[in-house]
Amino acid sequence: MRWLDDPDDLDGAVAATVARAMRVVAQADGMVHPRELALIAQFESELPDGVEPQSTLSAGDVQVLLRSVVMVALADGRISEAEEQAIAAIATEHGVSASDLEALVEGVKRDFLEYFAGRATFRASVLEVAQELGLRPPELAALRGEA
């Protein structure tokens, strides 16, 4: 996914903050899925050693943080209620409104699904997941290549 492609673009302390938040969300529902762990491990493998998380982030860094935690929550195919609450708490901590968070989550879902919809092997599964995630008919049509 494009916001996780190059952790080197993030300041080390910001990247450590993102990694910590990813772990919080992954553990929120008490079931850390192997795909969640793999995503976090991939991200953390690019972090410099010994960097501590920071609490103050730029608006752009907050967007990366939130997109990253939503992606972790989606790694097992759905966002649980506990994960949703953890994400909302992180958003609130960084001054992001509920409506802005909702738009961001929808954007991540679309990005996630569009990425896999372009691969023939996953297309049918992607459409099923899209329906389960509550994407609207025009968005489903776009994933099918009808729009």
PEPE-V643161 format. One record per backbone hydrogen bond with DSSP energy under -1.0 kcal/mol. NH is the residue of the N-H (numbers start at 1). CO is the residue of the C=O. Records with the same first field share a line. If there is no record, write none. Layout:
BEGIN
NH=CO + CO
END
This chain:
BEGIN
4=1
9=6
10=7
15=11
16=12
17=13
18=14
19=15
20=16
21=17
22=18
23=19
24=20
25=21
26=22
27=23
30=27
37=33
38=34
39=35
40=36
41=37
42=38
43=39
44=40
45=41
46=43
47=44
62=58
63=59
64=60
65=61
66=62
67=63
68=64
69=65
70=66
71=67
72=68
73=69
74=70
77=74
84=80
85=81
86=82
87=83
88=84
89=85
90=86
91=87
92=88
93=89
94=90
95=92
96=91
101=97
102=98
103=99
104=100
105=101
106=102
107=103
108=104
109=105
110=106
111=107
112=108
113=109
114=110
115=111
116=112
117=113
118=114
119=116
122=119
126=122
127=123
128=124
129=125
130=126
131=127
132=128
133=129
134=131
135=130
140=136
141=137
142=138
143=139
144=140
146=141
END
